[in-house]
Amino acid sequence: MNVLRNHLPTADLQRLDAAHHMHPFSDGDELNAKGARVITSAKGVMLTDSDGAEMLDGMAGLWCCNMGHGRREMADAAHAQMLQLSYYNTFFQTSHPPVIALSEKLAELAPEGMNHVFYASGGSEANDTNIRLVRHYWAAKGKPGKKVIIARKNGYHGSTMGGASLGGMSAMHAQGGLPIPDIAHIDQPYWWGEGGDMTPEEFGLARARQLEEKIAELGEDRIAAFIAEPVQGAGGVIVPPETYWPEIQRICDAHEILLIVDEVITGFGRTGTMFASEGMGIRPDIITVAKGLSSGYAPIGGSILSDEVAETINAGGDFNHGYTYSGHPVSCAVALENLRLMVEEKVVETVAADTGPYLAEQWGTLADHPLVGQVEIKGMMAGLVMTPDKASRAAFSTPAGYVGLKCREHCFAGGLVMRHVGDRMIISPPLVITRSEIDLLITRARAALDATLVDVQKRGLMAK
Ligand SMILES: *Cc1c(COP(=O)(O)O)cnc(C)c1O
């Protein structure tokens, strides 16, 4: 079998990786000079690298391994499906049992009135679908002028041309001539960094009202949709003020625009409800899903559509769009097994009632660390911001990310994968993490913050 159980020594792996493998979101020369960390196996919440070092996976891979690593049931589901029907398409008036079963299951789990799914291979593709879908929707309703999608700065919606355009990452827009036309951005609800003298509540309202101002500025007859993540993930786990989403929902209701809620991270229990939309009182027309849908065991994403949107698209003639792997049978079988395990093992209930509140309590203890300005958490996704001066919410005098990278390196050395976004540290562990594993995560996070504080003090970066 072509499974690499034994492997070359780390230095050889790194040399070959540097020679032939182009990494996403990486500075190639810098990475190749240093050598990538090679992960060779994983079980539950623990990763093992090519030197045999163990690390707690505080990011669930890339926000996706919600059911933890190495579950036999998932492998068995893929194996059985490959033998039964390894591939067939869903383009030309055909279908297959796994895609039918998964669609029925998603309709059951999704919020009321959302009973239709269009599939993609991941979140970026699904958001590209959403762009085409909402424009086609308005055209089918006789309003082809409604094309503009309003999105947010520092939002993340993927890395394809469409996904990156919807996203508001300036570093991504700076390369390759993005955004594509007819995408507009409003500011994010990031109170710590941008709230100034306003209270979080005032700031949440002000940032939400930018949506209404943007609609007025561009003209409602040109707007197709607004897209946002319930809690920004890649932007740094930014939990919006309580006032934000109710105001966004009011504005979407008052205007003739669709609401696309990107739940690629927040879907399937991450925030303590099956979808964050339910827990946060959001009523989407379209939900983007991926990541936790299969816990990363197979690539799959999709758009869950409201009945009204689906019926309009269905009545609008051919929708000239699809991917070879839309509704891939193996991915669907794996996703179905993932959802079965989640439901049977009451993972969402446990996050809501037990491990989520416990993580919140423990993560909260980091707030008294001298480096930490603010901690934020929603279910099983959490962030903290490091600052030289808590009172003034100041940023470090070093370039954004300098201190964050130091902290991340200390985390890795101490056996914890925690990611940094600028000088924010973020976690999004597997949803199956236990209380004792949470204790280990917090102990290692605190040790990394202590080591970072020593660095920062040595460089004289703290406020006097
Ligand atoms: C990861 C992510 C995407 C992109 O998904 P891919 O599977 O990487 O294409 C889109 N939206 C959000 C909110 C994400 O976190």
The ligand as a Gaussian input file, in Angstrom:
#p B3LYP/6-31G(d) Opt

LIG

0 1
 C      -11.274000      28.605000       5.402000
 C      -12.373000      29.530000       5.067000
 C      -12.839000      29.657000       3.750000
 C      -12.166000      28.971000       2.598000
 O      -12.314000      27.598000       2.634000
 P      -11.306000      26.676000       1.772000
 O      -11.819000      25.306000       2.050000
 O       -9.929000      26.954000       2.278000
 O      -11.448000      27.047000       0.363000
 C      -13.923000      30.462000       3.530000
 N      -14.532000      31.109000       4.525000
 C      -14.101000      31.035000       5.795000
 C      -14.833000      31.777000       6.877000
 C      -13.000000      30.256000       6.102000
 O      -12.537000      30.198000       7.349000

